[in-house]
Amino acid sequence: MKKFRVIFMGTPEFAVPCLAALYEHCDVIGVVTQPDKPRGRGQKLVPSPVKAWAEAHGLPVWQPKKIKEEAFTAFLEEQKPDLMVVVAFGQILSQRILDIPPYGCINVHGSLLPRYRGAAPMQWCVIDGEKKTGVTTMFMDAGLDTGDMLLKAEFPIGPDTTLEEVHDGLMELGAKVLIETLEALSAGTLKRIPQTGESNYAPMLTKETGHIHWAEPAKKIHDLVRGLDSWPGAYTFLGGKKYKIWRTRCTAEKTAEQPGTILRADKKEGLFVAAGDGVLEVTELQAPGKKRMAARDYLNGHAIALPAQFED
């Protein structure tokens, strides 16, 4: 495979395996990532996972606040890369930047395009109850995830698969598909496939996304819970206090009780709640000021007096 001179753009943990694969197979001349962000109580500046990996391997790191600024765009032009690779970077590239590398800009996207374009494809695939997702490489254009597709690989989503499991699976799969894409590009066998057919948009998550509405079907609530693990987390209210719901299980049980009604809250049996069309078991939760724990462990030390109802 041709040893491409590559500029890599990425920020979160999801992007690190792709950078590592490029480091092994190409000449990575620089890494562009988001500026350090304040974290924790002390608001100490913390580097992105991509920056941490790049610096540990002696790669130049550039952190523009706005990548489209004239000075930084001119700087990128001066680097004369053969190729740019973008994975969950977090900023939109201008057409001028896209035009810099002669081999183009390749993006690794965490869905089977044209489905789930946008900022949160993995999360929305799980929330929507999809049975599969995957990774798509594409040549970037000025649109939002609308460029010509290159290679795809699928990843199954089971009825209880969590976002964390999808994230970790696609993270490794993305690196594999990226290298296969570059091998085909080097060999001159890479085919561009225009995006046609049904598409949809996966918008950025907010904390409000996780608000549980108990009148929804049990499976829909279950999918929401597993799709928001581990951020921002699904949540509900009991006695005006916010409880995060981290794990649930769909049951075959039916009830005529109002949605949100806590049917059983027993350290031996567990925590069972009425949903819009049946009963959902909460198997893991996080009470205010507490850590995540199994529902039965929580109930062992914090009894919920019935009758009680989770509030919308």
C-alpha positions as CSV (number, residue, x, y, z in Angstrom):
1,M,0.0,0.0,0.0
2,K,1.2,3.5,-0.8
3,K,2.5,5.3,2.3
4,F,0.2,8.3,2.1
5,R,1.2,11.5,3.8
6,V,-1.9,11.9,6.0
7,I,-3.4,14.6,8.2
8,F,-5.7,13.1,10.7
9,M,-8.7,14.9,12.2
10,G,-10.5,13.4,15.2
11,T,-11.3,14.0,18.9
12,P,-12.9,11.3,21.0
13,E,-11.9,7.8,22.0
14,F,-13.9,6.4,19.0
15,A,-11.3,8.0,16.7
16,V,-8.2,6.6,18.3
17,P,-8.0,3.1,16.7
18,C,-8.2,4.8,13.2
19,L,-5.3,7.1,14.1
20,A,-3.3,4.1,15.4
21,A,-4.0,2.2,12.2
22,L,-2.9,5.2,10.1
23,Y,0.3,5.5,12.3
24,E,1.1,1.9,11.4
25,H,0.4,2.1,7.7
26,C,0.9,5.7,6.6
27,D,3.0,8.8,7.2
28,V,0.9,10.8,9.7
29,I,2.3,14.3,9.3
30,G,0.0,15.9,11.8
31,V,-3.1,15.5,14.0
32,V,-5.9,18.1,14.3
33,T,-8.2,17.8,17.3
34,Q,-10.5,20.0,19.4
35,P,-9.0,22.3,22.0
36,D,-8.5,21.0,25.6
37,K,-11.7,21.2,27.7
38,P,-12.1,21.9,31.4
39,R,-13.2,18.9,33.4
40,G,-14.1,18.0,36.9
41,R,-14.5,20.1,40.0
42,G,-11.3,21.9,39.5
43,Q,-12.1,22.6,35.8
44,K,-8.6,21.5,34.8
45,L,-7.9,21.5,31.1
46,V,-7.9,17.9,29.8
47,P,-6.7,16.8,26.3
48,S,-8.9,14.8,24.0
49,P,-8.2,11.1,23.7
50,V,-6.8,11.7,20.2
51,K,-4.4,14.4,21.4
52,A,-3.2,12.1,24.3
53,W,-2.5,9.2,21.9
54,A,-0.8,11.5,19.3
55,E,1.5,13.1,21.8
56,A,2.4,9.8,23.3
57,H,3.6,8.7,19.9
58,G,5.4,11.9,19.0
59,L,3.0,13.2,16.4
60,P,2.5,17.0,15.9
61,V,-0.9,18.1,17.3
62,W,-2.8,21.2,16.1
63,Q,-5.9,22.5,18.0
64,P,-7.6,25.3,16.1
65,K,-10.6,26.8,17.8
66,K,-12.1,27.3,14.3
67,I,-10.6,25.1,11.6
68,K,-12.1,27.4,8.8
69,E,-10.0,30.4,9.9
70,E,-7.8,31.8,7.1
71,A,-4.5,31.4,9.0
72,F,-5.1,27.7,9.8
73,T,-6.5,26.8,6.4
74,A,-3.3,28.4,4.8
75,F,-1.2,26.4,7.3
76,L,-2.9,23.1,6.2
77,E,-2.2,24.0,2.6
78,E,1.4,24.4,3.4
79,Q,1.6,20.9,4.8
80,K,0.8,19.4,1.3
81,P,-0.9,16.2,2.6
82,D,-1.8,13.4,0.1
83,L,-4.9,12.7,2.1
84,M,-6.9,13.8,5.0
85,V,-8.8,11.3,7.2
86,V,-11.6,12.6,9.5
87,V,-13.2,10.6,12.3
88,A,-15.6,12.2,14.8
89,F,-13.6,15.5,14.7
90,G,-16.4,17.9,15.7
91,Q,-16.0,20.8,13.3
92,I,-17.2,21.3,9.8
93,L,-14.6,21.5,7.0
94,S,-14.8,24.2,4.4
95,Q,-14.7,23.4,0.7
96,R,-11.2,25.0,0.5
97,I,-9.9,22.5,3.1
98,L,-11.6,19.6,1.4
99,D,-9.8,20.6,-1.8
100,I,-6.3,20.5,-0.3
101,P,-5.3,16.8,-0.5
102,P,-5.1,15.4,-4.1
103,Y,-6.5,12.0,-2.9
104,G,-9.4,13.8,-1.1
105,C,-10.8,13.7,2.4
106,I,-12.0,10.3,3.7
107,N,-14.5,10.1,6.6
108,V,-15.2,7.1,8.8
109,H,-18.8,7.3,9.8
110,G,-20.5,5.2,12.5
111,S,-23.6,4.1,10.5
112,L,-24.7,2.4,7.3
113,L,-25.1,5.4,5.2
114,P,-27.3,7.0,3.9
115,R,-29.1,6.1,7.1
116,Y,-28.3,8.0,10.3
117,R,-26.3,11.0,9.0
118,G,-25.4,13.4,11.7
119,A,-23.7,13.8,15.1
120,A,-25.1,10.8,17.0
121,P,-25.6,7.9,14.6
122,M,-24.7,5.1,17.1
123,Q,-27.0,6.4,19.8
124,W,-30.0,6.8,17.5
125,C,-29.6,3.4,15.9
126,V,-30.0,1.8,19.4
127,I,-32.8,4.2,20.5
128,D,-34.7,3.5,17.3
129,G,-34.5,-0.3,17.9
130,E,-32.5,-1.0,14.8
131,K,-31.2,-4.6,14.4
132,K,-28.0,-3.7,12.8
133,T,-25.6,-0.8,12.2
134,G,-22.1,-0.5,10.9
135,V,-19.3,1.7,9.5
136,T,-19.2,3.5,6.2
137,T,-16.2,5.2,4.7
138,M,-16.9,8.0,2.3
139,F,-15.3,10.8,0.4
140,M,-16.3,14.0,2.1
141,D,-18.1,16.8,0.4
142,A,-19.6,20.1,1.6
143,G,-22.8,18.4,2.8
144,L,-23.5,16.8,6.1
145,D,-22.4,13.1,5.6
146,T,-23.6,13.2,2.0
147,G,-20.4,12.3,0.2
148,D,-19.9,9.3,-2.1
149,M,-19.7,6.1,-0.1
150,L,-16.7,3.8,-0.4
151,L,-16.7,0.6,1.8
152,K,-19.2,-0.6,4.5
153,A,-19.1,-3.2,7.2
154,E,-22.1,-4.3,9.3
155,F,-22.4,-4.8,13.1
156,P,-25.4,-6.6,14.7
157,I,-27.5,-5.0,17.4
158,G,-29.3,-7.5,19.7
159,P,-32.4,-6.7,21.7
160,D,-30.3,-5.9,24.8
161,T,-27.2,-4.5,23.1
162,T,-26.1,-1.2,24.8
163,L,-24.6,1.9,23.2
164,E,-21.3,1.1,24.9
165,E,-21.2,-2.3,23.1
166,V,-22.0,-0.7,19.8
167,H,-19.4,2.1,20.3
168,D,-16.6,-0.3,21.2
169,G,-17.5,-2.7,18.3
170,L,-17.7,0.1,15.7
171,M,-14.5,1.7,17.0
172,E,-12.5,-1.3,16.2
173,L,-14.4,-2.1,13.0
174,G,-13.9,1.5,11.7
175,A,-10.1,1.1,11.8
176,K,-10.3,-2.1,9.9
177,V,-12.6,-0.7,7.2
178,L,-10.4,2.5,7.0
179,I,-7.3,0.5,6.1
180,E,-9.2,-1.6,3.6
181,T,-10.4,1.6,2.0
182,L,-6.8,3.0,1.8
183,E,-5.5,-0.3,0.3
184,A,-8.2,-0.1,-2.5
185,L,-7.4,3.6,-3.0
186,S,-3.7,2.8,-3.3
187,A,-4.5,0.0,-5.8
188,G,-6.8,2.1,-7.9
189,T,-9.7,-0.2,-7.3
190,L,-11.8,2.0,-4.9
191,K,-15.3,2.7,-6.2
192,R,-17.4,5.7,-5.4
193,I,-21.1,5.0,-4.7
194,P,-23.4,8.0,-4.6
195,Q,-25.8,8.1,-1.6
196,T,-29.3,7.2,-2.8
197,G,-32.4,5.8,-1.1
198,E,-33.9,6.5,2.3
199,S,-31.9,8.7,4.6
200,N,-32.5,10.1,8.1
201,Y,-30.7,12.5,10.5
202,A,-29.2,11.6,13.9
203,P,-29.1,14.9,15.8
204,M,-26.9,15.7,18.7
205,L,-28.0,14.4,22.0
206,T,-29.1,16.7,24.9
207,K,-29.8,15.8,28.5
208,E,-33.5,16.2,27.7
209,T,-33.3,13.3,25.2
210,G,-33.1,10.9,28.1
211,H,-36.4,12.0,29.8
212,I,-38.5,8.8,30.1
213,H,-42.2,9.1,29.3
214,W,-43.8,6.0,30.9
215,A,-46.8,6.1,28.6
216,E,-44.5,4.9,25.8
217,P,-44.3,1.2,25.0
218,A,-42.0,-0.8,27.3
219,K,-39.7,-1.7,24.4
220,K,-39.3,1.9,23.3
221,I,-38.3,2.9,26.9
222,H,-35.9,-0.1,27.0
223,D,-34.3,1.0,23.7
224,L,-34.0,4.6,25.0
225,V,-32.2,3.4,28.2
226,R,-29.7,1.2,26.3
227,G,-29.1,3.8,23.7
228,L,-28.1,6.5,26.2
229,D,-25.6,4.4,28.1
230,S,-23.3,5.9,29.2
231,W,-24.2,9.5,28.3
232,P,-26.4,11.4,29.0
233,G,-28.4,8.5,30.5
234,A,-32.2,8.0,30.7
235,Y,-33.9,9.4,33.7
236,T,-37.2,9.8,35.6
237,F,-38.5,11.4,38.8
238,L,-39.8,10.0,42.0
239,G,-41.0,12.4,44.7
240,G,-39.5,15.2,42.7
241,K,-36.0,13.7,42.8
242,K,-34.2,12.6,39.6
243,Y,-33.3,9.0,39.2
244,K,-31.1,7.7,36.3
245,I,-32.2,4.4,34.8
246,W,-29.2,2.5,33.4
247,R,-30.5,-1.0,32.7
248,T,-34.0,-2.4,32.0
249,R,-35.6,-5.7,30.9
250,C,-38.7,-6.1,28.9
251,T,-41.2,-8.6,30.4
252,A,-44.3,-10.4,29.1
253,E,-46.3,-9.1,32.0
254,K,-49.4,-6.9,31.4
255,T,-51.0,-4.4,33.8
256,A,-54.0,-2.0,33.9
257,E,-52.1,0.3,36.2
258,Q,-51.2,3.9,35.2
259,P,-47.9,4.2,33.3
260,G,-45.1,4.9,35.7
261,T,-46.7,3.1,38.6
262,I,-44.2,1.1,40.6
263,L,-45.8,-2.4,40.8
264,R,-43.1,-4.1,42.9
265,A,-40.1,-2.8,44.7
266,D,-38.6,-5.7,46.5
267,K,-34.9,-6.5,47.2
268,K,-35.6,-10.2,46.3
269,E,-37.9,-9.7,43.3
270,G,-36.6,-6.4,41.9
271,L,-38.2,-3.2,40.6
272,F,-41.1,-3.4,38.2
273,V,-42.8,-0.4,36.5
274,A,-46.0,-0.1,34.4
275,A,-45.3,1.2,30.9
276,G,-47.7,2.1,28.2
277,D,-48.3,-1.4,27.0
278,G,-46.9,-3.7,29.7
279,V,-44.3,-3.9,32.4
280,L,-40.6,-3.0,32.4
281,E,-38.1,-4.3,35.0
282,V,-35.5,-1.7,36.1
283,T,-32.4,-3.8,36.8
284,E,-29.8,-1.0,37.3
285,L,-30.4,2.6,38.5
286,Q,-28.7,5.6,40.1
287,A,-30.4,7.5,42.9
288,P,-29.6,11.1,43.6
289,G,-26.2,11.4,45.1
290,K,-25.5,7.7,44.7
291,K,-23.5,5.5,42.4
292,R,-24.9,3.2,39.7
293,M,-26.0,0.0,41.2
294,A,-28.2,-3.0,40.7
295,A,-31.8,-2.2,41.5
296,R,-32.0,-5.1,44.0
297,D,-28.9,-3.8,45.8
298,Y,-30.4,-0.3,46.0
299,L,-33.7,-1.6,47.3
300,N,-31.9,-3.7,50.0
301,G,-30.9,-0.4,51.7
302,H,-33.4,2.1,50.3
303,A,-37.0,0.7,50.4
304,I,-39.6,2.4,48.2
305,A,-42.9,2.6,50.0
306,L,-45.8,1.6,47.8
307,P,-48.0,2.9,46.3
308,A,-45.5,5.0,44.3
309,Q,-45.3,6.3,40.8
310,F,-42.4,7.6,38.6
311,E,-43.4,11.0,37.3
312,D,-43.0,12.4,33.8
